[in-house]
Amino acid sequence: MKGQEKITLNLNAIDLAKVDYLSEQGFYSSRSDFIRTAI
């Protein structure tokens, strides 16, 4: 992973459920995709 670093992100259960829901509905391909788009 040249040029990339791993980070830890803490979310509460409600926010994580929202991210999962958006991923399940096809708005994002994964949690990581959501986070990359958000930042």
PyMOL Python script that loads the backbone (N, CA, C, O; Angstrom):
from pymol import cmd

cmd.read_pdbstr("""\
ATOM      1  N   MET A   1       0.829  -1.181   0.000  1.00  0.00           N
ATOM      2  CA  MET A   1       0.000   0.000   0.000  1.00  0.00           C
ATOM      3  C   MET A   1       0.874   1.245   0.000  1.00  0.00           C
ATOM      4  O   MET A   1       0.861   2.018   0.958  1.00  0.00           O
ATOM      5  N   LYS A   2       1.604   1.432  -1.033  1.00  0.00           N
ATOM      6  CA  LYS A   2       2.493   2.577  -1.141  1.00  0.00           C
ATOM      7  C   LYS A   2       1.674   3.868  -1.189  1.00  0.00           C
ATOM      8  O   LYS A   2       0.722   3.990  -1.959  1.00  0.00           O
ATOM      9  N   GLY A   3       2.065   4.819  -0.353  1.00  0.00           N
ATOM     10  CA  GLY A   3       1.379   6.097  -0.332  1.00  0.00           C
ATOM     11  C   GLY A   3       0.093   6.093   0.470  1.00  0.00           C
ATOM     12  O   GLY A   3      -0.642   7.081   0.467  1.00  0.00           O
ATOM     13  N   GLN A   4      -0.190   5.001   1.154  1.00  0.00           N
ATOM     14  CA  GLN A   4      -1.400   4.915   1.958  1.00  0.00           C
ATOM     15  C   GLN A   4      -1.043   4.497   3.371  1.00  0.00           C
ATOM     16  O   GLN A   4      -0.045   3.814   3.603  1.00  0.00           O
ATOM     17  N   GLU A   5      -1.875   4.918   4.310  1.00  0.00           N
ATOM     18  CA  GLU A   5      -1.722   4.508   5.701  1.00  0.00           C
ATOM     19  C   GLU A   5      -3.069   4.030   6.205  1.00  0.00           C
ATOM     20  O   GLU A   5      -4.114   4.504   5.758  1.00  0.00           O
ATOM     21  N   LYS A   6      -3.041   3.097   7.129  1.00  0.00           N
ATOM     22  CA  LYS A   6      -4.271   2.630   7.762  1.00  0.00           C
ATOM     23  C   LYS A   6      -4.554   3.497   8.976  1.00  0.00           C
ATOM     24  O   LYS A   6      -3.639   3.910   9.689  1.00  0.00           O
ATOM     25  N   ILE A   7      -5.830   3.766   9.202  1.00  0.00           N
ATOM     26  CA  ILE A   7      -6.247   4.519  10.375  1.00  0.00           C
ATOM     27  C   ILE A   7      -7.369   3.764  11.075  1.00  0.00           C
ATOM     28  O   ILE A   7      -7.974   2.852  10.512  1.00  0.00           O
ATOM     29  N   THR A   8      -7.626   4.157  12.293  1.00  0.00           N
ATOM     30  CA  THR A   8      -8.755   3.623  13.043  1.00  0.00           C
ATOM     31  C   THR A   8      -9.790   4.723  13.171  1.00  0.00           C
ATOM     32  O   THR A   8      -9.465   5.872  13.467  1.00  0.00           O
ATOM     33  N   LEU A   9     -11.031   4.357  12.946  1.00  0.00           N
ATOM     34  CA  LEU A   9     -12.127   5.317  13.028  1.00  0.00           C
ATOM     35  C   LEU A   9     -13.161   4.768  13.993  1.00  0.00           C
ATOM     36  O   LEU A   9     -13.636   3.646  13.821  1.00  0.00           O
ATOM     37  N   ASN A  10     -13.510   5.539  14.995  1.00  0.00           N
ATOM     38  CA  ASN A  10     -14.513   5.117  15.971  1.00  0.00           C
ATOM     39  C   ASN A  10     -15.842   5.792  15.661  1.00  0.00           C
ATOM     40  O   ASN A  10     -15.924   7.018  15.586  1.00  0.00           O
ATOM     41  N   LEU A  11     -16.879   4.985  15.483  1.00  0.00           N
ATOM     42  CA  LEU A  11     -18.236   5.483  15.260  1.00  0.00           C
ATOM     43  C   LEU A  11     -19.161   4.826  16.264  1.00  0.00           C
ATOM     44  O   LEU A  11     -18.929   3.690  16.677  1.00  0.00           O
ATOM     45  N   ASN A  12     -20.207   5.535  16.657  1.00  0.00           N
ATOM     46  CA  ASN A  12     -21.178   4.892  17.528  1.00  0.00           C
ATOM     47  C   ASN A  12     -22.039   3.940  16.696  1.00  0.00           C
ATOM     48  O   ASN A  12     -22.020   3.994  15.467  1.00  0.00           O
ATOM     49  N   ALA A  13     -22.777   3.085  17.359  1.00  0.00           N
ATOM     50  CA  ALA A  13     -23.537   2.030  16.686  1.00  0.00           C
ATOM     51  C   ALA A  13     -24.564   2.586  15.704  1.00  0.00           C
ATOM     52  O   ALA A  13     -24.795   1.998  14.648  1.00  0.00           O
ATOM     53  N   ILE A  14     -25.173   3.700  16.041  1.00  0.00           N
ATOM     54  CA  ILE A  14     -26.196   4.283  15.166  1.00  0.00           C
ATOM     55  C   ILE A  14     -25.571   4.788  13.873  1.00  0.00           C
ATOM     56  O   ILE A  14     -26.089   4.520  12.789  1.00  0.00           O
ATOM     57  N   ASP A  15     -24.467   5.514  13.976  1.00  0.00           N
ATOM     58  CA  ASP A  15     -23.808   6.031  12.778  1.00  0.00           C
ATOM     59  C   ASP A  15     -23.279   4.900  11.907  1.00  0.00           C
ATOM     60  O   ASP A  15     -23.382   4.960  10.681  1.00  0.00           O
ATOM     61  N   LEU A  16     -22.719   3.877  12.526  1.00  0.00           N
ATOM     62  CA  LEU A  16     -22.221   2.742  11.759  1.00  0.00           C
ATOM     63  C   LEU A  16     -23.364   2.024  11.048  1.00  0.00           C
ATOM     64  O   LEU A  16     -23.204   1.579   9.912  1.00  0.00           O
ATOM     65  N   ALA A  17     -24.503   1.911  11.701  1.00  0.00           N
ATOM     66  CA  ALA A  17     -25.674   1.287  11.075  1.00  0.00           C
ATOM     67  C   ALA A  17     -26.124   2.092   9.859  1.00  0.00           C
ATOM     68  O   ALA A  17     -26.551   1.515   8.859  1.00  0.00           O
ATOM     69  N   LYS A  18     -26.034   3.401   9.935  1.00  0.00           N
ATOM     70  CA  LYS A  18     -26.393   4.249   8.792  1.00  0.00           C
ATOM     71  C   LYS A  18     -25.438   4.025   7.627  1.00  0.00           C
ATOM     72  O   LYS A  18     -25.864   3.947   6.474  1.00  0.00           O
ATOM     73  N   VAL A  19     -24.149   3.922   7.927  1.00  0.00           N
ATOM     74  CA  VAL A  19     -23.152   3.651   6.888  1.00  0.00           C
ATOM     75  C   VAL A  19     -23.428   2.293   6.251  1.00  0.00           C
ATOM     76  O   VAL A  19     -23.401   2.162   5.028  1.00  0.00           O
ATOM     77  N   ASP A  20     -23.691   1.289   7.072  1.00  0.00           N
ATOM     78  CA  ASP A  20     -23.994  -0.047   6.556  1.00  0.00           C
ATOM     79  C   ASP A  20     -25.247  -0.034   5.691  1.00  0.00           C
ATOM     80  O   ASP A  20     -25.285  -0.675   4.641  1.00  0.00           O
ATOM     81  N   TYR A  21     -26.270   0.691   6.128  1.00  0.00           N
ATOM     82  CA  TYR A  21     -27.514   0.776   5.361  1.00  0.00           C
ATOM     83  C   TYR A  21     -27.255   1.377   3.981  1.00  0.00           C
ATOM     84  O   TYR A  21     -27.732   0.848   2.977  1.00  0.00           O
ATOM     85  N   LEU A  22     -26.512   2.466   3.926  1.00  0.00           N
ATOM     86  CA  LEU A  22     -26.212   3.097   2.641  1.00  0.00           C
ATOM     87  C   LEU A  22     -25.409   2.165   1.741  1.00  0.00           C
ATOM     88  O   LEU A  22     -25.596   2.159   0.524  1.00  0.00           O
ATOM     89  N   SER A  23     -24.527   1.389   2.329  1.00  0.00           N
ATOM     90  CA  SER A  23     -23.756   0.412   1.554  1.00  0.00           C
ATOM     91  C   SER A  23     -24.662  -0.693   1.031  1.00  0.00           C
ATOM     92  O   SER A  23     -24.561  -1.088  -0.131  1.00  0.00           O
ATOM     93  N   GLU A  24     -25.545  -1.192   1.888  1.00  0.00           N
ATOM     94  CA  GLU A  24     -26.470  -2.252   1.481  1.00  0.00           C
ATOM     95  C   GLU A  24     -27.408  -1.784   0.376  1.00  0.00           C
ATOM     96  O   GLU A  24     -27.794  -2.575  -0.485  1.00  0.00           O
ATOM     97  N   GLN A  25     -27.777  -0.509   0.393  1.00  0.00           N
ATOM     98  CA  GLN A  25     -28.684   0.041  -0.609  1.00  0.00           C
ATOM     99  C   GLN A  25     -27.978   0.388  -1.920  1.00  0.00           C
ATOM    100  O   GLN A  25     -28.620   0.802  -2.885  1.00  0.00           O
ATOM    101  N   GLY A  26     -26.665   0.219  -1.949  1.00  0.00           N
ATOM    102  CA  GLY A  26     -25.915   0.430  -3.174  1.00  0.00           C
ATOM    103  C   GLY A  26     -25.385   1.836  -3.385  1.00  0.00           C
ATOM    104  O   GLY A  26     -24.818   2.133  -4.437  1.00  0.00           O
ATOM    105  N   PHE A  27     -25.559   2.704  -2.402  1.00  0.00           N
ATOM    106  CA  PHE A  27     -25.025   4.055  -2.535  1.00  0.00           C
ATOM    107  C   PHE A  27     -23.502   4.050  -2.469  1.00  0.00           C
ATOM    108  O   PHE A  27     -22.840   4.884  -3.088  1.00  0.00           O
ATOM    109  N   TYR A  28     -22.955   3.100  -1.710  1.00  0.00           N
ATOM    110  CA  TYR A  28     -21.507   2.923  -1.581  1.00  0.00           C
ATOM    111  C   TYR A  28     -21.206   1.440  -1.659  1.00  0.00           C
ATOM    112  O   TYR A  28     -22.026   0.613  -1.260  1.00  0.00           O
ATOM    113  N   SER A  29     -20.036   1.101  -2.170  1.00  0.00           N
ATOM    114  CA  SER A  29     -19.698  -0.316  -2.324  1.00  0.00           C
ATOM    115  C   SER A  29     -19.244  -0.951  -1.012  1.00  0.00           C
ATOM    116  O   SER A  29     -19.252  -2.175  -0.879  1.00  0.00           O
ATOM    117  N   SER A  30     -18.848  -0.124  -0.044  1.00  0.00           N
ATOM    118  CA  SER A  30     -18.360  -0.646   1.234  1.00  0.00           C
ATOM    119  C   SER A  30     -18.276   0.493   2.245  1.00  0.00           C
ATOM    120  O   SER A  30     -18.477   1.661   1.912  1.00  0.00           O
ATOM    121  N   ARG A  31     -17.976   0.123   3.482  1.00  0.00           N
ATOM    122  CA  ARG A  31     -17.731   1.144   4.499  1.00  0.00           C
ATOM    123  C   ARG A  31     -16.558   2.021   4.091  1.00  0.00           C
ATOM    124  O   ARG A  31     -16.602   3.242   4.238  1.00  0.00           O
ATOM    125  N   SER A  32     -15.522   1.394   3.583  1.00  0.00           N
ATOM    126  CA  SER A  32     -14.330   2.149   3.169  1.00  0.00           C
ATOM    127  C   SER A  32     -14.660   3.142   2.069  1.00  0.00           C
ATOM    128  O   SER A  32     -14.167   4.270   2.074  1.00  0.00           O
ATOM    129  N   ASP A  33     -15.493   2.723   1.127  1.00  0.00           N
ATOM    130  CA  ASP A  33     -15.905   3.611   0.039  1.00  0.00           C
ATOM    131  C   ASP A  33     -16.641   4.824   0.603  1.00  0.00           C
ATOM    132  O   ASP A  33     -16.423   5.948   0.151  1.00  0.00           O
ATOM    133  N   PHE A  34     -17.504   4.603   1.578  1.00  0.00           N
ATOM    134  CA  PHE A  34     -18.217   5.704   2.220  1.00  0.00           C
ATOM    135  C   PHE A  34     -17.239   6.684   2.863  1.00  0.00           C
ATOM    136  O   PHE A  34     -17.343   7.895   2.665  1.00  0.00           O
ATOM    137  N   ILE A  35     -16.287   6.155   3.633  1.00  0.00           N
ATOM    138  CA  ILE A  35     -15.327   7.009   4.335  1.00  0.00           C
ATOM    139  C   ILE A  35     -14.462   7.783   3.348  1.00  0.00           C
ATOM    140  O   ILE A  35     -14.214   8.973   3.543  1.00  0.00           O
ATOM    141  N   ARG A  36     -14.000   7.117   2.288  1.00  0.00           N
ATOM    142  CA  ARG A  36     -13.186   7.817   1.277  1.00  0.00           C
ATOM    143  C   ARG A  36     -13.977   8.963   0.657  1.00  0.00           C
ATOM    144  O   ARG A  36     -13.429  10.042   0.430  1.00  0.00           O
ATOM    145  N   THR A  37     -15.251   8.743   0.383  1.00  0.00           N
ATOM    146  CA  THR A  37     -16.091   9.786  -0.199  1.00  0.00           C
ATOM    147  C   THR A  37     -16.321  10.920   0.800  1.00  0.00           C
ATOM    148  O   THR A  37     -16.325  12.093   0.428  1.00  0.00           O
ATOM    149  N   ALA A  38     -16.510  10.562   2.054  1.00  0.00           N
ATOM    150  CA  ALA A  38     -16.801  11.560   3.089  1.00  0.00           C
ATOM    151  C   ALA A  38     -15.629  12.512   3.322  1.00  0.00           C
ATOM    152  O   ALA A  38     -15.824  13.693   3.606  1.00  0.00           O
ATOM    153  N   ILE A  39     -14.407  11.983   3.199  1.00  0.00           N
ATOM    154  CA  ILE A  39     -13.266  12.857   3.472  1.00  0.00           C
ATOM    155  C   ILE A  39     -12.722  13.432   2.185  1.00  0.00           C
ATOM    156  O   ILE A  39     -11.756  14.195   2.209  1.00  0.00           O
TER     157      ILE A  39
END
""", "prot")
cmd.dss("prot")
cmd.show_as("cartoon", "prot")
cmd.util.cbc("prot")
cmd.orient("prot")
